[in-house]
Amino acid sequence: MVKPAHMEKLCYFLGVGALVSVPVFKTFTHMPPYTGILLGLGLLWIVSELINPEKDEILRKHYTVAGALSRVDVPSVLFFLGILLAVGALQSMQLLRQLAQLLDTTFGDQRIIITLIGLLSAIVDNVPLVAASMGMYDPVSFPTDSLIWEYLAYCAGTGGSILIIGSAAGVAVMGMEKVNFMWYVKKISLLALLGYLAGALAYLVQRSFL
């Protein structure tokens, strides 16, 4: 029988090892990193279920993945997982690449495109927007230190504050503090929009001098 302390250490090191091995999984399989995370979760789930199978189910539940998931917001986790799977499907069909080419042809300036993506994040959560943007632009052509990724991080991260429904945190505040949507639009949205545009302008000016 595995002692509880040993069970905790085993699950801890197995979980950390699975996370650390995600870059290795990505390098050798060329699959999205979240698939490696799901593989690690599956392995951890199997091991946690096989530990001390003779013990009572109620006692074993504390050390299983199923028991851990019962204490988290599973619908939100499944929501983000569904987004990643949907974006992965669109990327596999080359639709995101075609969308990027269409936007480049229409606007001709990626700074304008990213600014509009930030404004769109006030309506659509920034997670699908960023995931879609990562599928639209090739990391080989646009390295990690290029303007498009830095500017996207700012725009998608702050643009959602223009409307309270643009971020998961805003939706949570609506439920916890009973903040009214129209009150937020009248009192906060204009200030948030001005702050967003001012920050975008400050970044682009700073970038032009670097």
N, C-alpha and C positions, 0 to 999 in steps of 0.2 A: 504494500500500500504506500502510495506517495504521500508524504506529509504536506499539510497545507502550506507551510513556508516554502517547501521545495516546489509545490505547484505554482505558487505565485512567481517565484524566480523563473521557472521554466516558461510560463506564459509571457512574462516580461521580456526575457531575452529573445524568445522566439518572435514576439511582436516587433521588437526593435530591429532584430536581424532581418525580418521581412521588409521593413521600411528602408533599411540601409541598402538592401540588395536590389531595390527598384531601379536605380541607374544601371546596374549590371544587367538586369532583365531587359531594360530598354535598349542597351547597346547590342546585345546578342540576338534579340528577337525583332527589334525595330517596331515593336508594338507600343501603343500609348502607355504612359506610365501608370495610369489608373488601372489597367488590366493586371499589371504586376502587383499593385496593392490588393486587388481583388483575389489574386492567386495566393498572396500571403495571408489574407483574411481566411480564405478557405482552408489552408493548411493549419492555421491556428485554431480554427473551428474544429477540425477533425481531431487534432491533438487534445484539445480541451474536453472533447466528448469521450475520448478513449481513456482519460485519466481516471483511475479508481472507478471502473464501471459498476463495482459491487456496492458502492455507497448509495444512500438514499438520494432520490432525484432532487429533493429540496436542498440538500446539503451540497450536491454537485453543481447546482445551478449557479452558485456564487462564483464558480471558477470557469464557467463556460462562456463562449462568445454570445450565445443566446441570452444568457443572464445579463451580460453587459449591454447588449442592444435593447433590453427591456427598460434600461434606465436612460436612454437617449431618445432624441426626436427622430425616430426612424422615417416618418414621411418626408422630412426635409432632406435626409440623407438619400433616400430613393429619388427625390426630385432632382438633386444635383447629379446623381448617377445617370438618371434618364437624359438629362441635358448633355452630359459628356458622351453618352452612347449615340444620341441623335446627331451631335456635331461630328462625331467620328464617322457616322454613316454618310453625312453630307460631304465630308472631306474625302472619303473613299470614292465617291461618285464624281469628284472634281468640281462639284457645284460651288464650293466656297472659292476655289481658284478663279472660276469664271465670274463670280460676283466681284472679286477684287479687280479683275480686268475691266469689268463694266464700270465700276466706281472710278477707276483711274481714267477711263475714257471720258466719263461724264464730267468729273470735277478737275482732273488733271493735277491735283495737288494733294498729297497724302496728309498734309497738316489739316486741310479742310475736312477730309474724310474722317480722321480721328476725332476732330472736334465735334462733328455730327454724331459719331458713335457715342461720345460722352453725353451729348444731349439726349440721345436715344436711351441711354441707360437710366434716365429719369423715369422712363415708362417700363422698359424691360430690364430685368435684373442683370447686373454687370457680369455675372458668371457666364451665361450663355454668350454674351457679346464678346468677352475676352477669349473664350474658347473658340468661337467662330473666327475671330480675328487671327488667332494662332494658326487656324487652318487656311486662312485666306492668303497669308504672306509666308513665303518660304524662309525658314531660319538661315538657310545657306546664303540667300540673297540679302537678307536683313539680319545681321548678327545681333547678339544680345545687347550690345552697347549702342545700337543705332537709335536714331531719333524716334522711329515709329513705336518701339516698345516702351521707351521711357515716357513718351507723350501719351501713349495709350494707357499706361499705368495710372497716370494722373487723371486723364479724362474719364476713364471708366470708373475709377475709384471715387471721384468727387462729383461727377455728373449726376449720380443717383440721388444726391441730396436735394436736387432742385424740386423734386416731388417726393413726398414721404413714402410713396409706394415704390420708389425706385431702388430700394435696398431692403434686404431681410431685416436689418436693424430697425429701419423706419417702420416696417410692418409690425415688428415686435413692440415698438413704442406705441403704436396705435392701439394695440391690444392691452398693454400694461398700463399706460397712462391715459387712455381714453382720448387721445388727441384726434380731433376732427380733421378730415382731409381738407375741407374748404377753409378751415381756420389756418392750416399750414400754408395753403396756396396764397391766402391774403396776407399773412404775416411774415412768412419765411421764404417762400419760393423766389421772390424778386431779389432778396438779399443773397440767397444761395446762387442764383444765376449770375449776379454781378460778381460775386466772389469767384465763381467758376471761370468766367471770362477773364477776370483780372489775373487769376493764377495762370491760365493758359497763355495769356499775353506775356506775363513775366517770364514764363519758361521759354517761350519762343525767342524773346529778346535776349535772354541770357544765353540760349543755345547759339544764337547768331554771332555772339562775341567769343565763343569758345573755339 
